[in-house]
Amino acid sequence: MTCRHALLVGLVFAAATACRAAAPPAEPEAKRAEAPLPEGLSADERRDIEVFRRASASVVFITNYTRQLDFLSFDAVEAPAGTGSGFVWDRDGHIVTNFHVIEDGSKFLVTLGDDEYEASVVGAAPDKDLAVLKIEAPAPQLAPLVVGRSSDLVVGQRVLAVGNPFGFDHTLTTGVVSGLGRELRSPSGRRIRDVIQTDAAINPGNSGGPLLDSSGRLIGINSAIFSPSGASAGIGFAVPIDTVSRLVPQLIRYGRIKQPGIAGASLLSDSIARANGIEGVAIYQVESGSPADAAGLSGITRARSRRSRLGDVIVGVDGKRVRNQQDLYDAFEGAGVGETVTLKVARSSGDRRDVRVKLYDLR
């Protein structure tokens, strides 16, 4: 992550450049939280203030350092490369943020309240733009956010975003859910589905911070903005909490996300499939004696004429249409490792059949 993140035009991951030193000093969070509320506030204002004060105790500021060469001494030094936000996941000190906040970093400092901790990387998932850090902080200082659900969201619902935009201390912006079911390209190029769109102002530095509902429940992780200028233009995107809740425990336990798939089957690339007019995911090869072989799946074979003969093409999983490998991976991830799914399989003859297969971890 470098300073260029804040200058990109179009879809911009909302990680801030290392500019915190330029921001005016902020009052300690504890003093702000103790300030009495003025008279005349509406019920909505009081609710937003309460949500912000509770969430601020859970939101952290992350500084990413990268190892660079000092051209005067020719020594390797660690220099600030960027900043972002994150939040406390549990009382064990796990901090959840975006992968692009820690990308290419060699050292990470996490500021929680008035204290600063060096963090270690527990796990990362570039395909989902998620990462988990760990800090050694006293349990009383760790206040996990209440996890909500993103599957129940509706357009027009009020949301609040908390983070550290442009390096400023805890900042609140408000808005509504302005769209659902969006897709976002992760740092690895894979699609993240069911992304939440919001008009709550999200700027560089908000990355990794929480998107909350009006009750203060965590419903997403602020990740990117669509902007012609690099700053908020009223279109921000958040990774849905239902995805986060499913994957973070894997990152904590295994350091990675399990990749469910069909053991013993290799797949034909999408580009070759498209070039040959194949819609779906064609099986390229099946290993003898593998679970794929036991399920009766077959790959491409060669006829006596030495011409290739197409084998099975997966066109559906559990009733969902499959047009390419991305569709297949999404369906498998939704089911999970160890689960059994029903494949709709087509042959070049036009015949279709259902095949039941168990999903294995392919990584």
C-alpha positions in Angstrom: 0.0 0.0 0.0 1.5 3.3 -1.1 0.5 7.0 -1.4 -1.0 6.2 -4.8 -4.1 4.7 -3.1 -5.5 8.1 -2.3 -4.9 9.4 -5.8 -6.6 6.7 -7.9 -9.6 7.7 -10.0 -12.7 5.6 -10.1 -12.9 2.7 -7.7 -10.6 3.5 -4.8 -9.8 1.3 -1.8 -10.3 3.7 1.1 -6.8 3.3 2.6 -5.2 6.5 3.7 -1.6 7.5 3.0 0.6 8.0 6.0 -0.5 11.6 6.8 -1.6 11.3 10.4 1.1 13.7 11.5 -0.5 16.4 9.4 -3.8 16.1 11.2 -4.6 18.4 14.1 -4.2 16.7 17.5 -7.4 15.3 18.9 -8.7 15.2 22.4 -8.4 11.9 24.2 -11.4 9.7 23.5 -12.3 9.3 27.1 -12.7 13.1 27.6 -15.0 13.3 24.5 -17.1 10.4 25.7 -17.6 12.0 29.1 -18.8 15.3 27.8 -22.5 16.0 28.7 -25.0 16.3 26.0 -26.4 19.7 25.2 -30.1 20.3 25.6 -32.5 20.3 22.7 -31.1 17.3 20.9 -33.5 15.1 18.9 -33.9 11.4 19.7 -32.1 10.5 16.5 -29.2 12.7 17.4 -28.9 11.2 20.9 -29.0 7.7 19.4 -26.3 8.5 16.9 -24.1 10.0 19.6 -24.5 7.0 21.8 -23.7 4.6 18.9 -20.6 6.6 18.1 -19.3 6.7 21.7 -19.8 3.0 22.1 -18.2 2.1 18.8 -15.2 4.5 19.3 -14.0 2.2 22.1 -13.7 -0.6 19.6 -12.3 1.2 16.5 -8.5 1.3 16.0 -6.0 3.2 13.9 -3.6 1.1 11.9 -0.2 2.3 10.6 1.5 0.1 7.9 5.3 0.2 7.7 7.3 -1.2 4.8 11.0 -2.0 4.7 12.8 0.5 2.5 16.4 1.1 1.6 18.0 4.2 3.1 20.1 5.6 0.2 22.4 7.4 2.6 23.4 4.5 4.9 22.2 1.7 2.6 20.5 0.2 5.6 17.0 -1.3 5.4 14.6 0.9 7.4 10.9 0.6 8.2 9.0 3.7 7.0 5.2 4.5 7.2 3.5 3.5 4.0 -0.1 4.0 4.8 -2.9 4.0 7.4 -6.3 2.6 7.8 -8.9 1.6 10.4 -9.9 -1.6 12.1 -12.0 -2.8 15.0 -11.8 -5.2 18.0 -13.2 -8.6 17.1 -12.9 -10.3 20.5 -11.3 -10.1 23.9 -8.3 -12.2 22.8 -7.0 -9.1 21.0 -7.9 -10.0 17.4 -8.3 -6.9 15.2 -10.3 -7.1 11.9 -9.4 -4.9 8.9 -9.1 -4.9 5.1 -6.3 -6.8 3.5 -5.3 -3.8 1.4 -4.7 -1.9 4.7 -1.8 -4.3 5.6 -0.8 -5.2 2.0 3.0 -5.2 1.5 3.6 -4.2 5.1 6.5 -5.5 7.3 5.4 -4.0 10.6 2.0 -2.8 11.9 1.2 -0.5 14.8 -2.4 -0.4 16.2 -3.6 2.6 18.2 -6.4 1.7 20.6 -7.5 4.7 22.7 -4.4 6.4 24.0 -2.2 3.2 23.7 -0.2 1.9 20.8 0.6 -1.8 20.2 2.7 -3.6 17.7 0.5 -6.1 15.9 1.2 -9.5 14.2 -0.7 -10.8 11.2 -2.9 -13.8 12.2 -4.4 -14.4 8.8 -5.2 -12.8 5.5 -7.7 -13.3 2.6 -6.9 -11.1 -0.4 -9.8 -12.7 -2.3 -12.2 -11.2 0.2 -10.1 -8.1 1.2 -10.0 -9.3 4.8 -7.2 -9.5 7.3 -6.9 -10.3 11.0 -4.2 -8.8 13.3 -3.5 -9.5 16.9 -2.4 -7.2 19.7 -1.4 -8.0 23.3 -3.7 -5.6 25.1 -5.4 -5.9 28.5 -8.8 -7.6 28.2 -10.7 -4.7 29.9 -9.5 -2.4 27.1 -10.8 -4.7 24.4 -14.5 -4.0 23.6 -15.7 -6.1 20.7 -18.5 -4.7 18.5 -21.9 -6.4 18.6 -22.2 -8.4 15.3 -25.4 -7.9 13.3 -26.6 -9.4 10.0 -26.4 -8.1 6.5 -28.9 -10.4 4.9 -31.8 -8.5 6.5 -30.7 -5.0 5.3 -33.0 -2.9 3.1 -32.3 0.1 0.9 -33.0 3.3 2.8 -31.9 1.9 6.2 -29.8 4.3 8.3 -26.1 3.4 8.7 -23.1 5.0 10.5 -19.5 4.7 9.5 -16.7 5.1 12.0 -13.0 5.3 11.1 -9.9 7.5 10.7 -10.3 9.3 7.4 -7.1 11.1 6.2 -5.5 10.1 9.6 -8.0 12.1 11.7 -9.0 10.6 15.0 -12.3 8.8 15.3 -14.7 10.3 12.8 -18.4 9.6 12.3 -20.3 9.9 9.1 -23.9 8.9 8.6 -26.2 7.9 5.7 -28.3 5.1 4.4 -27.9 1.8 2.6 -28.1 3.1 -1.0 -27.7 -0.3 -2.7 -27.5 -4.0 -2.1 -26.1 -7.0 -4.0 -23.2 -5.0 -5.5 -20.0 -6.6 -6.6 -16.5 -5.4 -5.7 -13.1 -6.5 -7.1 -10.8 -7.6 -4.3 -7.0 -6.8 -4.3 -6.5 -10.3 -5.8 -8.9 -9.6 -8.7 -11.6 -12.0 -7.4 -15.2 -10.7 -7.0 -16.7 -10.0 -3.6 -20.4 -10.5 -3.9 -23.4 -9.0 -2.0 -21.4 -5.9 -1.2 -23.3 -3.1 0.6 -23.4 0.3 -1.1 -23.8 3.4 1.2 -23.9 7.2 0.8 -22.3 7.6 4.3 -19.1 9.5 3.5 -16.2 7.1 3.2 -12.7 8.6 2.5 -9.1 7.3 2.4 -8.4 6.0 5.9 -11.9 4.6 6.5 -10.8 1.3 5.1 -11.2 -1.5 7.6 -13.5 0.5 9.8 -17.0 -0.6 10.8 -20.3 0.1 9.1 -23.0 0.1 11.8 -26.8 0.0 11.8 -28.8 2.5 13.8 -28.5 0.3 16.9 -24.7 0.1 16.7 -24.6 -3.5 15.4 -21.8 -4.3 13.0 -23.2 -4.9 9.4 -20.1 -4.4 7.2 -16.5 -3.4 6.8 -15.9 -0.1 4.9 -13.6 -1.0 2.0 -13.8 1.2 -1.1 -15.3 4.3 -2.7 -16.2 5.1 -6.2 -14.9 8.6 -6.9 -13.5 10.7 -9.8 -11.4 12.7 -7.3 -10.1 10.1 -4.8 -12.4 11.5 -2.1 -15.9 10.6 -1.1 -18.5 11.2 -3.8 -21.4 9.6 -1.9 -20.8 6.1 -3.2 -19.0 3.8 -0.8 -18.8 0.0 -0.5 -18.6 -2.3 2.5 -17.9 -6.0 2.7 -21.1 -7.6 4.3 -20.8 -8.9 7.9 -22.4 -12.2 6.9 -19.3 -12.9 4.8 -17.0 -11.5 7.5 -18.6 -13.6 10.2 -18.1 -16.8 8.1 -14.5 -16.2 7.2 -12.8 -14.4 10.2 -13.0 -17.6 12.4 -11.2 -19.4 9.7 -8.5 -16.8 9.5 -8.0 -16.9 13.3 -7.9 -20.7 13.4 -6.0 -21.5 10.1 -4.5 -18.2 9.0 -6.3 -18.6 5.7 -9.6 -19.3 4.2 -10.5 -22.9 3.3 -11.1 -23.3 -0.5 -13.9 -25.9 -1.0 -13.7 -27.8 -4.2 -14.0 -31.2 -6.0 -11.0 -33.3 -5.0 -9.3 -34.9 -8.0 -10.8 -32.8 -10.7 -8.9 -30.0 -12.6 -11.0 -27.4 -14.6 -10.6 -26.0 -18.0 -9.8 -22.3 -17.9 -12.6 -19.8 -18.6 -10.8 -18.2 -21.5 -10.4 -21.5 -23.3 -14.0 -22.4 -22.5 -15.3 -19.1 -24.0 -13.1 -19.5 -27.0 -14.8 -22.8 -27.7 -18.3 -21.6 -27.0 -18.7 -23.6 -23.7 -21.0 -22.1 -21.1 -20.3 -23.5 -17.7 -17.2 -25.0 -16.2 -15.7 -27.8 -18.1 -13.8 -30.5 -16.3 -10.4 -30.9 -17.9 -9.1 -34.0 -16.1 -10.1 -36.4 -13.4 -7.6 -38.4 -11.3 -8.2 -42.1 -11.2 -9.4 -43.2 -7.8 -10.2 -39.7 -6.6 -13.5 -38.5 -5.1 -14.3 -36.9 -8.4 -13.8 -40.3 -10.2 -15.9 -42.0 -7.5 -18.7 -39.5 -8.2 -18.6 -40.5 -11.9 -17.3 -37.2 -13.3 -15.2 -37.3 -16.4 -12.8 -34.9 -18.2 -11.8 -34.3 -21.7 -10.7 -37.4 -23.7 -9.1 -38.0 -27.0 -10.8 -40.0 -29.7 -9.0 -42.3 -32.1 -8.9 -39.4 -34.6 -6.8 -37.6 -31.9 -9.5 -34.9 -31.6 -10.5 -33.9 -28.1 -13.9 -34.9 -26.9 -15.6 -32.8 -24.2 -16.5 -34.5 -21.0 -18.6 -33.1 -18.2 -19.5 -29.4 -17.9 -20.8 -28.1 -14.6 -23.8 -25.8 -15.3 -25.3 -25.6 -11.9 -24.8 -26.1 -8.2 -27.7 -26.7 -5.8 -30.1 -25.2 -8.3 -27.9 -22.1 -9.0 -26.7 -21.4 -12.5 -23.0 -21.7 -13.1 -21.5 -19.8 -16.1 -17.9 -19.6 -15.1 -15.4 -20.6 -12.4 -16.3 -17.5 -10.3 -19.9 -18.7 -10.1 -18.7 -22.2 -9.2 -16.3 -20.9 -6.4 -19.0 -18.7 -5.0 -21.5 -21.6 -4.8 -18.9 -23.8 -3.2 -17.9 -21.1 -0.6 -21.5 -20.7 0.3 -21.8 -24.4 1.0 -18.4 -24.8 2.8 -15.8 -27.5 3.2 -17.2 -30.9 4.2 -20.7 -30.2 2.8 -22.3 -32.2 -0.1 -23.7 -30.4 -3.1 -25.6 -31.4 -6.1 -24.0 -30.5 -9.5 -26.0 -30.1 -12.6 -23.7 -31.6 -15.3 -24.1 -31.4 -19.0 -22.5 -33.4 -21.8 -21.8 -32.4 -25.4 -24.7 -34.8 -26.4 -27.1 -32.5 -24.6 -27.8 -34.9 -21.8 -27.9 -33.5 -18.3 -27.7 -35.3 -15.0 -27.3 -34.6 -11.2 -24.1 -35.6 -9.5 -23.7 -35.4 -5.7 -20.1 -34.6 -4.5 -18.5 -33.8 -1.2 -16.4 -30.6 -1.0 -12.8 -30.8 0.2 -10.3 -28.2 1.2 -8.1 -27.8 -1.9 -5.5 -25.4 -0.4 
